[in-house]
Amino acid sequence: MLSEQSGEVQPQGWALRSTKKATRFNAKQKGYLDEKFRIGEQSGHKADPAQVAKDMRHAKHEDGNCRFTVDEFLTPQQI
């Protein structure tokens, strides 16, 4: 297939999105989401996924260390 503007040859299907491999949540992520779910059950207010994702980035242990690494952050779509 020939690109009209640049004259480059692109392989067929170059514009198709690639599929991503599904990864499972680790124990820390599951525990955090379960904790948020239980809070919502007790209060009667469902948690907003965007807010949970934001809170996850700032979550800390009792000693002040970050609870999650950058690789462990979840997006609102994953929540």
Biopython code that builds the backbone (N, CA, C, O; Angstrom):
import numpy as np
from Bio.PDB.StructureBuilder import StructureBuilder

atoms = [
    (1, "MET", "N", (0.841, -1.160, 0.000)),
    (1, "MET", "CA", (0.000, 0.000, 0.000)),
    (1, "MET", "C", (0.896, 1.237, 0.000)),
    (1, "MET", "O", (1.872, 1.275, 0.749)),
    (2, "LEU", "N", (0.603, 2.224, -0.796)),
    (2, "LEU", "CA", (1.442, 3.392, -0.939)),
    (2, "LEU", "C", (0.781, 4.587, -0.255)),
    (2, "LEU", "O", (-0.386, 4.884, -0.511)),
    (3, "SER", "N", (1.514, 5.261, 0.600)),
    (3, "SER", "CA", (1.020, 6.470, 1.234)),
    (3, "SER", "C", (1.119, 7.597, 0.219)),
    (3, "SER", "O", (2.191, 7.840, -0.336)),
    (4, "GLU", "N", (0.018, 8.284, -0.028)),
    (4, "GLU", "CA", (-0.020, 9.287, -1.091)),
    (4, "GLU", "C", (0.857, 10.493, -0.795)),
    (4, "GLU", "O", (1.444, 11.060, -1.716)),
    (5, "GLN", "N", (0.961, 10.897, 0.453)),
    (5, "GLN", "CA", (1.681, 12.117, 0.770)),
    (5, "GLN", "C", (3.186, 11.899, 0.876)),
    (5, "GLN", "O", (3.957, 12.731, 0.398)),
    (6, "SER", "N", (3.614, 10.828, 1.477)),
    (6, "SER", "CA", (5.041, 10.652, 1.715)),
    (6, "SER", "C", (5.700, 9.697, 0.735)),
    (6, "SER", "O", (6.926, 9.664, 0.637)),
    (7, "GLY", "N", (4.915, 8.925, 0.013)),
    (7, "GLY", "CA", (5.485, 7.986, -0.937)),
    (7, "GLY", "C", (6.067, 6.745, -0.285)),
    (7, "GLY", "O", (6.721, 5.946, -0.956)),
    (8, "GLU", "N", (5.837, 6.563, 1.044)),
    (8, "GLU", "CA", (6.354, 5.394, 1.748)),
    (8, "GLU", "C", (5.411, 4.215, 1.572)),
    (8, "GLU", "O", (4.200, 4.384, 1.432)),
    (9, "VAL", "N", (5.974, 3.043, 1.582)),
    (9, "VAL", "CA", (5.168, 1.835, 1.503)),
    (9, "VAL", "C", (4.918, 1.340, 2.921)),
    (9, "VAL", "O", (5.862, 1.085, 3.669)),
    (10, "GLN", "N", (3.649, 1.204, 3.290)),
    (10, "GLN", "CA", (3.259, 0.733, 4.612)),
    (10, "GLN", "C", (2.717, -0.683, 4.483)),
    (10, "GLN", "O", (2.042, -0.995, 3.502)),
    (11, "PRO", "N", (2.997, -1.536, 5.444)),
    (11, "PRO", "CA", (2.421, -2.876, 5.387)),
    (11, "PRO", "C", (0.909, -2.796, 5.537)),
    (11, "PRO", "O", (0.393, -1.902, 6.208)),
    (12, "GLN", "N", (0.208, -3.719, 4.920)),
    (12, "GLN", "CA", (-1.236, -3.713, 4.981)),
    (12, "GLN", "C", (-1.684, -3.916, 6.425)),
    (12, "GLN", "O", (-1.141, -4.758, 7.140)),
    (13, "GLY", "N", (-2.673, -3.142, 6.844)),
    (13, "GLY", "CA", (-3.177, -3.233, 8.205)),
    (13, "GLY", "C", (-2.395, -2.392, 9.194)),
    (13, "GLY", "O", (-2.542, -2.585, 10.401)),
    (14, "TRP", "N", (-1.569, -1.469, 8.730)),
    (14, "TRP", "CA", (-0.722, -0.679, 9.622)),
    (14, "TRP", "C", (-1.529, 0.222, 10.543)),
    (14, "TRP", "O", (-1.042, 0.597, 11.610)),
    (15, "ALA", "N", (-2.749, 0.578, 10.159)),
    (15, "ALA", "CA", (-3.558, 1.486, 10.972)),
    (15, "ALA", "C", (-4.421, 0.743, 11.989)),
    (15, "ALA", "O", (-5.081, 1.371, 12.818)),
    (16, "LEU", "N", (-4.419, -0.570, 11.933)),
    (16, "LEU", "CA", (-5.226, -1.334, 12.866)),
    (16, "LEU", "C", (-4.601, -1.291, 14.256)),
    (16, "LEU", "O", (-3.381, -1.332, 14.413)),
    (17, "ARG", "N", (-5.459, -1.209, 15.243)),
    (17, "ARG", "CA", (-4.966, -1.191, 16.617)),
    (17, "ARG", "C", (-4.467, -2.574, 16.996)),
    (17, "ARG", "O", (-5.042, -3.591, 16.608)),
    (18, "SER", "N", (-3.402, -2.588, 17.750)),
    (18, "SER", "CA", (-2.891, -3.876, 18.220)),
    (18, "SER", "C", (-3.609, -4.233, 19.518)),
    (18, "SER", "O", (-4.017, -3.347, 20.268)),
    (19, "THR", "N", (-3.757, -5.495, 19.775)),
    (19, "THR", "CA", (-4.418, -5.929, 21.003)),
    (19, "THR", "C", (-3.394, -6.001, 22.121)),
    (19, "THR", "O", (-2.239, -6.372, 21.909)),
    (20, "LYS", "N", (-3.842, -5.639, 23.318)),
    (20, "LYS", "CA", (-2.970, -5.689, 24.481)),
    (20, "LYS", "C", (-3.259, -6.957, 25.263)),
    (20, "LYS", "O", (-4.402, -7.407, 25.335)),
    (21, "LYS", "N", (-2.230, -7.522, 25.841)),
    (21, "LYS", "CA", (-2.390, -8.718, 26.647)),
    (21, "LYS", "C", (-3.016, -8.338, 27.983)),
    (21, "LYS", "O", (-2.588, -7.385, 28.634)),
    (22, "ALA", "N", (-4.018, -9.082, 28.378)),
    (22, "ALA", "CA", (-4.685, -8.822, 29.650)),
    (22, "ALA", "C", (-3.786, -9.251, 30.796)),
    (22, "ALA", "O", (-3.202, -10.334, 30.772)),
    (23, "THR", "N", (-3.682, -8.393, 31.796)),
    (23, "THR", "CA", (-2.913, -8.734, 32.982)),
    (23, "THR", "C", (-3.847, -8.746, 34.176)),
    (23, "THR", "O", (-4.801, -7.971, 34.237)),
    (24, "ARG", "N", (-3.578, -9.601, 35.098)),
    (24, "ARG", "CA", (-4.405, -9.706, 36.295)),
    (24, "ARG", "C", (-3.912, -8.730, 37.355)),
    (24, "ARG", "O", (-2.738, -8.363, 37.392)),
    (25, "PHE", "N", (-4.837, -8.321, 38.214)),
    (25, "PHE", "CA", (-4.468, -7.438, 39.312)),
    (25, "PHE", "C", (-3.680, -8.242, 40.340)),
    (25, "PHE", "O", (-3.962, -9.417, 40.574)),
    (26, "ASN", "N", (-2.687, -7.595, 40.952)),
    (26, "ASN", "CA", (-1.937, -8.282, 42.003)),
    (26, "ASN", "C", (-2.693, -8.168, 43.332)),
    (26, "ASN", "O", (-3.741, -7.526, 43.400)),
    (27, "ALA", "N", (-2.167, -8.783, 44.368)),
    (27, "ALA", "CA", (-2.852, -8.845, 45.661)),
    (27, "ALA", "C", (-3.047, -7.462, 46.279)),
    (27, "ALA", "O", (-4.086, -7.194, 46.883)),
    (28, "LYS", "N", (-2.053, -6.580, 46.133)),
    (28, "LYS", "CA", (-2.176, -5.228, 46.697)),
    (28, "LYS", "C", (-3.295, -4.457, 46.013)),
    (28, "LYS", "O", (-4.069, -3.764, 46.673)),
    (29, "GLN", "N", (-3.385, -4.574, 44.687)),
    (29, "GLN", "CA", (-4.425, -3.877, 43.932)),
    (29, "GLN", "C", (-5.807, -4.410, 44.310)),
    (29, "GLN", "O", (-6.739, -3.634, 44.522)),
    (30, "LYS", "N", (-5.933, -5.726, 44.391)),
    (30, "LYS", "CA", (-7.217, -6.332, 44.765)),
    (30, "LYS", "C", (-7.642, -5.893, 46.155)),
    (30, "LYS", "O", (-8.804, -5.558, 46.386)),
    (31, "GLY", "N", (-6.690, -5.897, 47.079)),
    (31, "GLY", "CA", (-6.992, -5.495, 48.447)),
    (31, "GLY", "C", (-7.462, -4.049, 48.533)),
    (31, "GLY", "O", (-8.403, -3.735, 49.263)),
    (32, "TYR", "N", (-6.808, -3.181, 47.789)),
    (32, "TYR", "CA", (-7.183, -1.766, 47.797)),
    (32, "TYR", "C", (-8.586, -1.580, 47.217)),
    (32, "TYR", "O", (-9.396, -0.836, 47.770)),
    (33, "LEU", "N", (-8.871, -2.255, 46.103)),
    (33, "LEU", "CA", (-10.188, -2.129, 45.484)),
    (33, "LEU", "C", (-11.275, -2.746, 46.368)),
    (33, "LEU", "O", (-12.384, -2.215, 46.442)),
    (34, "ASP", "N", (-10.970, -3.855, 47.032)),
    (34, "ASP", "CA", (-11.931, -4.447, 47.970)),
    (34, "ASP", "C", (-12.215, -3.498, 49.128)),
    (34, "ASP", "O", (-13.355, -3.370, 49.574)),
    (35, "GLU", "N", (-11.172, -2.840, 49.605)),
    (35, "GLU", "CA", (-11.315, -1.870, 50.696)),
    (35, "GLU", "C", (-12.245, -0.724, 50.278)),
    (35, "GLU", "O", (-13.139, -0.335, 51.030)),
    (36, "LYS", "N", (-12.025, -0.195, 49.084)),
    (36, "LYS", "CA", (-12.875, 0.888, 48.571)),
    (36, "LYS", "C", (-14.313, 0.402, 48.387)),
    (36, "LYS", "O", (-15.258, 1.141, 48.662)),
    (37, "PHE", "N", (-14.482, -0.844, 47.920)),
    (37, "PHE", "CA", (-15.811, -1.407, 47.728)),
    (37, "PHE", "C", (-16.550, -1.524, 49.060)),
    (37, "PHE", "O", (-17.726, -1.174, 49.156)),
    (38, "ARG", "N", (-15.851, -2.022, 50.092)),
    (38, "ARG", "CA", (-16.468, -2.185, 51.415)),
    (38, "ARG", "C", (-16.882, -0.835, 51.997)),
    (38, "ARG", "O", (-17.938, -0.724, 52.621)),
    (39, "ILE", "N", (-16.056, 0.183, 51.794)),
    (39, "ILE", "CA", (-16.411, 1.527, 52.267)),
    (39, "ILE", "C", (-17.687, 1.994, 51.578)),
    (39, "ILE", "O", (-18.563, 2.580, 52.215)),
    (40, "GLY", "N", (-17.791, 1.734, 50.277)),
    (40, "GLY", "CA", (-18.993, 2.110, 49.539)),
    (40, "GLY", "C", (-20.225, 1.344, 49.989)),
    (40, "GLY", "O", (-21.320, 1.905, 50.032)),
    (41, "GLU", "N", (-20.063, 0.076, 50.323)),
    (41, "GLU", "CA", (-21.176, -0.726, 50.814)),
    (41, "GLU", "C", (-21.686, -0.196, 52.146)),
    (41, "GLU", "O", (-22.894, -0.114, 52.368)),
    (42, "GLN", "N", (-20.766, 0.160, 53.026)),
    (42, "GLN", "CA", (-21.152, 0.643, 54.348)),
    (42, "GLN", "C", (-21.785, 2.032, 54.278)),
    (42, "GLN", "O", (-22.752, 2.312, 54.987)),
    (43, "SER", "N", (-21.239, 2.903, 53.421)),
    (43, "SER", "CA", (-21.753, 4.268, 53.347)),
    (43, "SER", "C", (-22.959, 4.388, 52.416)),
    (43, "SER", "O", (-23.737, 5.334, 52.533)),
    (44, "GLY", "N", (-23.119, 3.446, 51.500)),
    (44, "GLY", "CA", (-24.227, 3.511, 50.552)),
    (44, "GLY", "C", (-23.924, 4.349, 49.327)),
    (44, "GLY", "O", (-24.800, 4.555, 48.487)),
    (45, "HIS", "N", (-22.672, 4.846, 49.207)),
    (45, "HIS", "CA", (-22.274, 5.662, 48.056)),
    (45, "HIS", "C", (-21.228, 4.910, 47.253)),
    (45, "HIS", "O", (-20.161, 4.565, 47.759)),
    (46, "LYS", "N", (-21.555, 4.662, 45.991)),
    (46, "LYS", "CA", (-20.632, 3.948, 45.113)),
    (46, "LYS", "C", (-19.423, 4.836, 44.817)),
    (46, "LYS", "O", (-19.577, 6.039, 44.604)),
    (47, "ALA", "N", (-18.233, 4.258, 44.802)),
    (47, "ALA", "CA", (-16.998, 4.996, 44.543)),
    (47, "ALA", "C", (-16.885, 5.334, 43.056)),
    (47, "ALA", "O", (-17.225, 4.514, 42.203)),
    (48, "ASP", "N", (-16.413, 6.525, 42.752)),
    (48, "ASP", "CA", (-16.189, 6.964, 41.373)),
    (48, "ASP", "C", (-14.849, 6.402, 40.902)),
    (48, "ASP", "O", (-13.834, 6.632, 41.559)),
    (49, "PRO", "N", (-14.812, 5.669, 39.782)),
    (49, "PRO", "CA", (-13.556, 5.070, 39.318)),
    (49, "PRO", "C", (-12.438, 6.087, 39.093)),
    (49, "PRO", "O", (-11.278, 5.792, 39.382)),
    (50, "ALA", "N", (-12.758, 7.266, 38.588)),
    (50, "ALA", "CA", (-11.727, 8.287, 38.370)),
    (50, "ALA", "C", (-11.122, 8.737, 39.692)),
    (50, "ALA", "O", (-9.913, 8.949, 39.788)),
    (51, "GLN", "N", (-11.964, 8.884, 40.712)),
    (51, "GLN", "CA", (-11.466, 9.304, 42.022)),
    (51, "GLN", "C", (-10.651, 8.196, 42.683)),
    (51, "GLN", "O", (-9.648, 8.472, 43.342)),
    (52, "VAL", "N", (-11.072, 6.950, 42.513)),
    (52, "VAL", "CA", (-10.329, 5.818, 43.075)),
    (52, "VAL", "C", (-8.947, 5.743, 42.425)),
    (52, "VAL", "O", (-7.953, 5.502, 43.111)),
    (53, "ALA", "N", (-8.876, 5.947, 41.100)),
    (53, "ALA", "CA", (-7.594, 5.923, 40.393)),
    (53, "ALA", "C", (-6.678, 7.035, 40.909)),
    (53, "ALA", "O", (-5.479, 6.828, 41.090)),
    (54, "LYS", "N", (-7.254, 8.208, 41.142)),
    (54, "LYS", "CA", (-6.469, 9.339, 41.663)),
    (54, "LYS", "C", (-5.998, 9.058, 43.091)),
    (54, "LYS", "O", (-4.847, 9.327, 43.435)),
    (55, "ASP", "N", (-6.894, 8.516, 43.919)),
    (55, "ASP", "CA", (-6.539, 8.195, 45.302)),
    (55, "ASP", "C", (-5.448, 7.126, 45.356)),
    (55, "ASP", "O", (-4.590, 7.142, 46.238)),
    (56, "MET", "N", (-5.496, 6.200, 44.401)),
    (56, "MET", "CA", (-4.516, 5.120, 44.366)),
    (56, "MET", "C", (-3.105, 5.666, 44.166)),
    (56, "MET", "O", (-2.144, 5.117, 44.705)),
    (57, "ARG", "N", (-2.980, 6.728, 43.407)),
    (57, "ARG", "CA", (-1.671, 7.334, 43.148)),
    (57, "ARG", "C", (-1.089, 7.995, 44.394)),
    (57, "ARG", "O", (0.127, 8.141, 44.519)),
    (58, "HIS", "N", (-1.969, 8.396, 45.317)),
    (58, "HIS", "CA", (-1.514, 9.099, 46.519)),
    (58, "HIS", "C", (-1.605, 8.248, 47.783)),
    (58, "HIS", "O", (-1.292, 8.723, 48.874)),
    (59, "ALA", "N", (-2.031, 6.993, 47.642)),
    (59, "ALA", "CA", (-2.197, 6.116, 48.813)),
    (59, "ALA", "C", (-0.843, 5.815, 49.452)),
    (59, "ALA", "O", (0.147, 5.554, 48.768)),
    (60, "LYS", "N", (-0.832, 5.861, 50.782)),
    (60, "LYS", "CA", (0.403, 5.606, 51.521)),
    (60, "LYS", "C", (0.140, 4.615, 52.647)),
    (60, "LYS", "O", (-0.986, 4.485, 53.127)),
    (61, "HIS", "N", (1.198, 3.917, 53.061)),
    (61, "HIS", "CA", (1.130, 3.031, 54.229)),
    (61, "HIS", "C", (1.148, 3.890, 55.483)),
    (61, "HIS", "O", (1.339, 5.104, 55.413)),
    (62, "GLU", "N", (0.948, 3.256, 56.626)),
    (62, "GLU", "CA", (0.968, 3.977, 57.903)),
    (62, "GLU", "C", (2.314, 4.647, 58.148)),
    (62, "GLU", "O", (2.376, 5.692, 58.794)),
    (63, "ASP", "N", (3.398, 4.050, 57.634)),
    (63, "ASP", "CA", (4.728, 4.625, 57.853)),
    (63, "ASP", "C", (5.067, 5.743, 56.863)),
    (63, "ASP", "O", (6.161, 6.304, 56.930)),
    (64, "GLY", "N", (4.156, 6.077, 55.952)),
    (64, "GLY", "CA", (4.367, 7.186, 55.033)),
    (64, "GLY", "C", (4.927, 6.798, 53.676)),
    (64, "GLY", "O", (5.044, 7.651, 52.797)),
    (65, "ASN", "N", (5.275, 5.531, 53.484)),
    (65, "ASN", "CA", (5.776, 5.087, 52.188)),
    (65, "ASN", "C", (4.622, 4.891, 51.213)),
    (65, "ASN", "O", (3.501, 4.589, 51.621)),
    (66, "CYS", "N", (4.900, 5.063, 49.925)),
    (66, "CYS", "CA", (3.878, 4.874, 48.904)),
    (66, "CYS", "C", (3.384, 3.429, 48.914)),
    (66, "CYS", "O", (4.160, 2.489, 49.081)),
    (67, "ARG", "N", (2.092, 3.281, 48.734)),
    (67, "ARG", "CA", (1.484, 1.952, 48.780)),
    (67, "ARG", "C", (1.657, 1.199, 47.462)),
    (67, "ARG", "O", (1.730, -0.029, 47.456)),
    (68, "PHE", "N", (1.724, 1.936, 46.335)),
    (68, "PHE", "CA", (1.828, 1.318, 45.020)),
    (68, "PHE", "C", (2.990, 1.918, 44.236)),
    (68, "PHE", "O", (3.351, 3.080, 44.424)),
    (69, "THR", "N", (3.568, 1.105, 43.355)),
    (69, "THR", "CA", (4.590, 1.607, 42.442)),
    (69, "THR", "C", (3.893, 2.155, 41.202)),
    (69, "THR", "O", (2.694, 1.943, 41.019)),
    (70, "VAL", "N", (4.626, 2.849, 40.363)),
    (70, "VAL", "CA", (4.065, 3.429, 39.147)),
    (70, "VAL", "C", (3.464, 2.342, 38.251)),
    (70, "VAL", "O", (2.442, 2.564, 37.602)),
    (71, "ASP", "N", (4.092, 1.186, 38.218)),
    (71, "ASP", "CA", (3.589, 0.084, 37.394)),
    (71, "ASP", "C", (2.268, -0.479, 37.907)),
    (71, "ASP", "O", (1.536, -1.123, 37.156)),
    (72, "GLU", "N", (1.959, -0.242, 39.171)),
    (72, "GLU", "CA", (0.756, -0.815, 39.774)),
    (72, "GLU", "C", (-0.449, 0.116, 39.730)),
    (72, "GLU", "O", (-1.546, -0.298, 40.104)),
    (73, "PHE", "N", (-0.281, 1.359, 39.285)),
    (73, "PHE", "CA", (-1.409, 2.275, 39.199)),
    (73, "PHE", "C", (-2.421, 1.749, 38.189)),
    (73, "PHE", "O", (-2.045, 1.179, 37.165)),
    (74, "LEU", "N", (-3.705, 1.941, 38.477)),
    (74, "LEU", "CA", (-4.773, 1.527, 37.584)),
    (74, "LEU", "C", (-5.457, 2.747, 36.989)),
    (74, "LEU", "O", (-5.478, 3.814, 37.603)),
    (75, "THR", "N", (-6.010, 2.593, 35.805)),
    (75, "THR", "CA", (-6.756, 3.661, 35.156)),
    (75, "THR", "C", (-8.235, 3.534, 35.536)),
    (75, "THR", "O", (-8.663, 2.470, 35.982)),
    (76, "PRO", "N", (-9.010, 4.591, 35.369)),
    (76, "PRO", "CA", (-10.442, 4.483, 35.650)),
    (76, "PRO", "C", (-11.139, 3.385, 34.840)),
    (76, "PRO", "O", (-12.093, 2.775, 35.323)),
    (77, "GLN", "N", (-10.676, 3.131, 33.622)),
    (77, "GLN", "CA", (-11.277, 2.084, 32.804)),
    (77, "GLN", "C", (-11.014, 0.700, 33.395)),
    (77, "GLN", "O", (-11.835, -0.204, 33.242)),
    (78, "GLN", "N", (-9.894, 0.530, 34.058)),
    (78, "GLN", "CA", (-9.574, -0.757, 34.673)),
    (78, "GLN", "C", (-10.356, -0.966, 35.956)),
    (78, "GLN", "O", (-10.601, -2.101, 36.364)),
    (79, "ILE", "N", (-10.745, 0.123, 36.588)),
    (79, "ILE", "CA", (-11.480, 0.034, 37.855)),
    (79, "ILE", "C", (-12.949, -0.114, 37.544)),
    (79, "ILE", "O", (-13.767, -0.209, 38.459)),
]
sb = StructureBuilder()
sb.init_structure("model")
sb.init_model(0)
sb.init_chain("A")
sb.init_seg("    ")
for serial, (resi, resn, name, xyz) in enumerate(atoms, 1):
    if name == "N":
        sb.init_residue(resn, " ", resi, " ")
    sb.init_atom(name, np.array(xyz, "f"), 0.0, 1.0, " ", f" {name:<3s}", serial, name[0])
structure = sb.get_structure()
